[in-house]
């Protein structure tokens, strides 16, 4: 049986998926990788419009390839708080960007997707209210008791102007992975469409996380690895 739990993060993302599929004889699981490799870039005005929102004196991007306890989100809030306290600015005077790529991509998805596809089990995320694998996105709409620092939920950050992008390639690969556990009639394509329909409003799909990491820096952001 294919184990879809989060592997050791230091191994290559696409390599892990392909190698794991080959090891158990599930060659069809590699199909999403082929689709990704064969795809051609299409001009996306929404991506460029999203990048053009990067402004202000202080600009920082958080590169989040793993869930890592949601610290990519927390640090974005800490950056804005400390900049405001130090320089007398407001959130609107600065820009924080969070790029969710690799296995952090499900942080951009609704509670319904977390419940349906068991992301809590896959990503080793425990719901503090149940002490069981999360059946909701515990990083999306955080309750006060869940926040060491107020305002670190995805919706809180978006409301304050933080730019959050999610990797299209990661969504494609993860959709192909979870489709195998969902069974017929689920396919990678159908699950991907579900993902896109169930993004947290305000999150931007970026062509790839690594491209967004590059382009945000070209727009003047400093880089911070978010684990």
C-alpha positions as CSV (number, residue, x, y, z in Angstrom):
1,X,0.0,0.0,0.0
2,X,1.4,3.4,-1.0
3,X,2.2,5.5,2.0
4,X,1.3,9.2,1.3
5,X,2.4,10.5,4.6
6,X,4.9,13.4,4.4
7,X,8.4,12.0,3.7
8,X,11.7,13.4,5.0
9,X,11.8,17.0,3.7
10,X,15.4,16.8,2.5
11,X,14.6,14.4,-0.3
12,X,13.5,15.8,-3.6
13,X,9.8,16.5,-4.0
14,X,9.2,15.2,-7.5
15,X,11.8,12.6,-7.2
16,X,10.2,11.2,-4.1
17,X,6.8,10.9,-5.8
18,X,8.1,9.3,-9.0
19,X,10.4,6.9,-7.1
20,X,7.7,5.9,-4.7
21,X,5.3,5.2,-7.5
22,X,7.8,3.1,-9.4
23,X,8.7,1.1,-6.3
24,X,5.1,0.0,-5.8
25,X,4.4,-0.5,-9.5
26,X,2.0,2.5,-9.8
27,X,3.4,3.9,-12.9
28,X,0.2,5.9,-13.5
29,X,1.1,8.0,-10.4
30,X,3.9,9.5,-12.4
31,X,1.5,10.8,-15.0
32,X,1.0,14.2,-13.3
33,X,4.7,14.7,-13.4
34,X,4.7,14.2,-17.1
35,X,1.9,16.6,-17.5
36,X,3.8,19.2,-15.5
37,X,7.0,18.6,-17.5
38,X,5.2,18.8,-20.8
39,X,3.1,21.9,-20.0
40,X,3.9,25.2,-21.7
41,X,3.8,28.6,-20.0
42,X,0.7,30.7,-20.6
43,X,0.8,34.4,-20.0
44,X,-1.2,34.9,-16.7
45,X,-2.1,38.6,-16.1
46,X,-3.3,37.8,-12.6
47,X,0.2,36.6,-11.6
48,X,1.8,39.8,-12.9
49,X,-0.9,41.9,-11.2
50,X,-0.3,40.0,-8.0
51,X,3.5,40.7,-8.2
52,X,2.7,44.4,-8.9
53,X,1.1,44.7,-5.5
54,X,4.6,44.4,-3.9
55,X,5.4,47.9,-2.8
56,X,6.4,49.9,0.2
57,X,9.7,50.5,1.9
58,X,10.2,47.1,3.5
59,X,9.4,44.0,1.4
60,X,10.1,40.4,2.5
61,X,9.1,37.0,1.0
62,X,8.8,33.8,3.0
63,X,9.6,30.6,1.1
64,X,7.5,27.9,2.6
65,X,8.1,24.4,1.1
66,X,6.7,22.5,4.1
67,X,3.9,23.1,6.6
68,X,6.5,23.6,9.4
69,X,3.8,24.4,12.0
70,X,2.6,27.3,9.9
71,X,5.6,29.4,10.7
72,X,5.8,30.9,7.2
73,X,2.5,32.6,8.0
74,X,3.5,33.5,11.6
75,X,6.8,35.1,10.5
76,X,5.0,37.2,7.9
77,X,2.9,38.7,10.8
78,X,6.0,39.1,13.0
79,X,7.8,40.9,10.1
80,X,4.9,43.4,9.8
81,X,4.5,43.9,13.5
82,X,8.2,44.5,14.2
83,X,8.6,46.8,11.2
84,X,5.6,48.9,12.4
85,X,6.9,49.0,16.0
86,X,10.4,49.9,14.9
87,X,9.7,52.4,12.2
88,X,6.2,53.7,13.0
89,X,4.8,52.3,9.8
90,X,1.5,50.5,9.2
91,X,0.9,47.2,7.4
92,X,0.0,49.1,4.3
93,X,3.5,50.7,4.2
94,X,5.2,47.4,3.8
95,X,4.8,44.1,2.0
96,X,5.0,40.5,3.2
97,X,4.7,37.7,0.7
98,X,4.3,34.0,1.5
99,X,4.9,31.4,-1.2
100,X,3.3,28.1,-0.4
101,X,5.0,25.4,-2.5
102,X,5.9,21.7,-2.2
103,X,4.0,20.1,0.6
104,X,2.9,23.5,2.1
105,X,0.4,23.9,-0.8
106,X,-2.6,22.5,1.1
107,X,-2.4,25.4,3.5
108,X,-4.1,27.4,0.8
109,X,-7.1,25.0,0.7
110,X,-10.5,25.0,2.4
111,X,-11.5,22.9,5.4
112,X,-13.6,20.8,3.0
113,X,-10.5,19.7,1.1
114,X,-8.7,18.9,4.3
115,X,-11.6,16.8,5.5
116,X,-12.1,15.0,2.2
117,X,-8.5,14.2,1.4
118,X,-7.2,13.7,5.0
119,X,-4.4,16.2,4.7
120,X,-4.0,16.2,8.5
121,X,-2.9,12.6,8.3
122,X,-0.8,13.1,5.2
123,X,1.0,16.2,6.5
124,X,1.2,15.2,10.2
125,X,-1.0,18.1,11.3
126,X,-2.9,17.6,14.6
127,X,-6.0,19.5,15.5
128,X,-5.5,20.9,19.0
129,X,-9.3,20.7,19.6
130,X,-9.4,16.9,19.0
131,X,-5.8,15.8,19.4
132,X,-6.3,13.8,16.2
133,X,-5.1,14.4,12.6
134,X,-6.7,17.6,11.4
135,X,-9.9,17.4,9.3
136,X,-9.8,21.2,8.8
137,X,-7.2,23.6,7.7
138,X,-6.0,24.7,11.2
139,X,-3.9,27.5,9.6
140,X,-6.8,29.1,7.7
141,X,-9.3,30.5,10.2
142,X,-7.4,30.3,13.5
143,X,-9.2,30.8,16.8
144,X,-7.6,33.1,19.4
145,X,-6.7,30.2,21.6
146,X,-4.7,28.7,18.7
147,X,-2.6,31.7,18.0
148,X,0.6,32.5,19.9
149,X,0.6,35.7,17.9
150,X,-2.7,37.2,16.9
151,X,-3.6,37.6,13.2
152,X,-1.6,34.7,11.7
153,X,-4.4,32.8,10.0
154,X,-4.4,32.8,6.2
155,X,-7.6,34.9,6.1
156,X,-6.3,37.3,8.8
157,X,-3.1,37.9,6.8
158,X,-4.9,38.3,3.5
159,X,-7.2,40.9,5.1
160,X,-4.1,42.8,6.2
161,X,-2.6,42.9,2.7
162,X,-0.2,40.0,3.0
163,X,0.3,38.4,-0.5
164,X,0.0,34.6,-0.4
165,X,0.8,32.5,-3.5
166,X,0.4,28.7,-3.9
167,X,2.4,26.7,-6.4
168,X,0.4,25.4,-9.4
169,X,2.9,22.5,-9.9
170,X,2.5,21.4,-6.3
171,X,-1.3,21.4,-6.6
172,X,-1.0,19.3,-9.7
173,X,1.3,16.7,-8.2
174,X,-0.6,16.5,-4.9
175,X,-3.9,16.2,-6.8
176,X,-2.5,13.2,-8.6
177,X,-1.3,11.6,-5.4
178,X,-4.6,11.9,-3.4
179,X,-6.7,10.8,-6.4
180,X,-5.0,7.4,-6.0
181,X,-6.4,7.1,-2.5
182,X,-9.8,8.5,-3.4
183,X,-10.5,5.9,-6.0
184,X,-12.8,6.0,-9.1
185,X,-14.1,8.3,-10.4
186,X,-11.4,10.7,-9.0
187,X,-8.5,11.6,-11.3
188,X,-5.7,14.0,-10.9
189,X,-7.5,16.4,-13.2
190,X,-10.8,16.2,-11.3
191,X,-9.1,16.7,-7.9
192,X,-7.0,19.6,-9.2
193,X,-10.3,21.3,-10.4
194,X,-11.6,20.7,-6.9
195,X,-8.5,22.3,-5.3
196,X,-8.8,25.4,-7.5
197,X,-12.5,25.7,-6.7
198,X,-11.7,25.4,-3.0
199,X,-8.8,27.8,-2.5
200,X,-9.1,30.3,0.4
201,X,-10.4,33.5,-1.3
202,X,-7.5,35.9,-2.0
203,X,-4.8,33.3,-2.4
204,X,-3.1,33.6,-5.8
205,X,-2.1,30.5,-7.9
206,X,1.4,31.1,-9.1
207,X,2.9,29.2,-12.1
208,X,5.4,27.5,-9.8
209,X,6.6,28.2,-6.3
210,X,10.2,28.5,-7.4
211,X,9.2,31.0,-10.1
212,X,7.3,33.1,-7.5
213,X,10.4,32.9,-5.2
214,X,12.4,34.4,-8.1
215,X,10.0,37.0,-9.3
216,X,9.2,38.4,-5.8
217,X,12.9,39.0,-5.3
218,X,13.1,40.7,-8.6
219,X,10.3,42.9,-7.3
220,X,12.5,43.9,-4.4
221,X,11.6,41.4,-1.7
222,X,14.3,40.0,0.6
223,X,14.3,36.3,1.0
224,X,13.5,34.2,4.1
225,X,13.4,30.4,4.2
226,X,10.3,29.4,6.1
227,X,11.2,25.7,6.6
